[in-house]
Amino acid sequence: QVQLKESGGGLVQAGGSLRLSCAASDHTFSGYATGWFRQAPGKGREFVAAITWSGAHQSYADSVKGRFTISRDNNKDMGFLEMNNLRHEDTAIYYCGSDGVGWPPTDYQNWGQGTQVTVSS
């Protein structure tokens, strides 16, 4: 089972940017859709973005369209989430997932432990 590790979270002011990374433990990562969910305090898990195994197709939640960009580098077994024009409501723990169910995936077989993103207003 592939292991995923997120990085790149932190504290940023509203309007700022962050780039999250998801590093996979082996090359099976490159054969599956991957994506990001987030969970804010007191709320349920929320879909953010997903990308097909080839990178040809992406899907975004309406709340992040035009601000976030998902990408991947299968040569390095890594996924990325570029977040621009961050808002206070983007504050959450962001989780990377791999080997998704459906499209866009509503769940993943493999999850990372998450990285905290905090946006100060």
C-alpha positions in Angstrom: 0.0 0.0 0.0 1.5 3.3 -1.1 2.4 5.8 1.7 1.6 9.5 1.2 3.2 12.4 3.0 2.0 16.0 2.6 4.2 19.1 3.1 4.1 22.8 2.4 1.4 23.9 4.8 1.8 26.9 7.1 0.5 30.2 8.2 -0.2 32.8 5.5 -2.0 36.1 5.3 -5.2 36.4 3.3 -4.4 37.0 -0.4 -1.2 35.0 -0.1 -0.1 31.7 -1.7 1.1 28.3 -0.6 2.2 25.2 -2.6 1.3 21.9 -1.0 3.3 18.7 -2.0 2.3 15.1 -1.7 5.2 12.6 -1.9 4.4 8.9 -2.6 6.4 6.0 -1.4 6.4 4.1 -4.6 5.7 4.3 -8.3 2.2 2.8 -8.1 1.2 6.4 -7.4 1.6 7.2 -11.1 -1.1 4.8 -12.1 -4.0 6.3 -10.2 -6.0 9.4 -9.8 -4.9 11.6 -7.0 -6.3 14.6 -5.2 -6.9 16.7 -2.2 -9.5 17.0 0.4 -9.6 19.4 3.4 -11.2 19.4 6.8 -11.8 22.6 8.8 -12.4 22.6 12.6 -15.9 21.4 13.4 -16.7 20.5 9.7 -16.7 17.5 7.6 -14.2 16.5 5.0 -14.5 18.6 1.8 -13.4 17.8 -1.8 -10.9 20.3 -3.1 -9.3 19.1 -6.3 -8.5 15.9 -8.2 -6.3 14.9 -11.2 -6.3 11.8 -13.4 -3.3 9.5 -13.5 -2.1 11.1 -16.7 -2.7 14.6 -15.6 -5.0 15.2 -18.6 -8.1 16.0 -16.5 -8.6 18.0 -13.4 -11.6 18.7 -11.2 -12.1 21.5 -8.7 -14.5 22.4 -6.0 -16.4 25.6 -6.9 -15.0 27.3 -3.9 -11.4 27.0 -5.2 -11.8 27.3 -9.0 -9.6 30.0 -10.4 -7.5 30.1 -7.3 -6.1 26.6 -6.9 -4.2 24.5 -9.4 -3.6 20.7 -9.0 -0.7 19.0 -10.8 1.5 16.0 -10.6 4.9 14.7 -11.6 4.7 11.0 -12.2 8.5 10.8 -12.7 8.9 11.9 -9.1 5.8 10.2 -7.7 4.5 13.5 -6.4 1.4 15.6 -6.5 1.0 19.3 -5.9 -1.7 21.8 -5.0 -0.8 25.5 -5.8 -3.1 27.8 -3.8 -3.3 31.4 -4.6 -5.4 34.3 -3.3 -6.0 32.4 -0.1 -9.0 33.3 2.1 -9.6 32.8 5.7 -12.2 30.1 4.9 -9.4 28.0 3.2 -8.1 27.3 6.7 -8.1 23.6 7.2 -6.0 20.4 7.3 -5.3 19.4 3.7 -5.1 15.7 2.9 -3.6 14.0 -0.2 -5.3 10.9 -1.5 -4.3 8.3 -4.1 -6.2 5.5 -5.9 -9.5 7.2 -6.0 -13.1 5.8 -6.3 -15.1 7.4 -9.1 -14.5 10.7 -10.8 -13.9 13.0 -9.3 -13.0 10.6 -6.5 -15.2 10.7 -3.5 -12.8 8.6 -1.5 -9.3 7.2 -1.8 -7.7 3.9 -0.9 -4.6 5.7 0.4 -4.4 8.9 2.5 -1.6 11.0 3.9 -1.6 12.4 7.5 -2.4 15.9 6.4 -0.8 19.3 6.5 -2.2 22.4 8.3 -3.0 25.5 6.3 -3.9 28.6 8.3 -5.0 31.8 6.6 -5.1 34.9 8.8 -7.6 37.6 7.8 
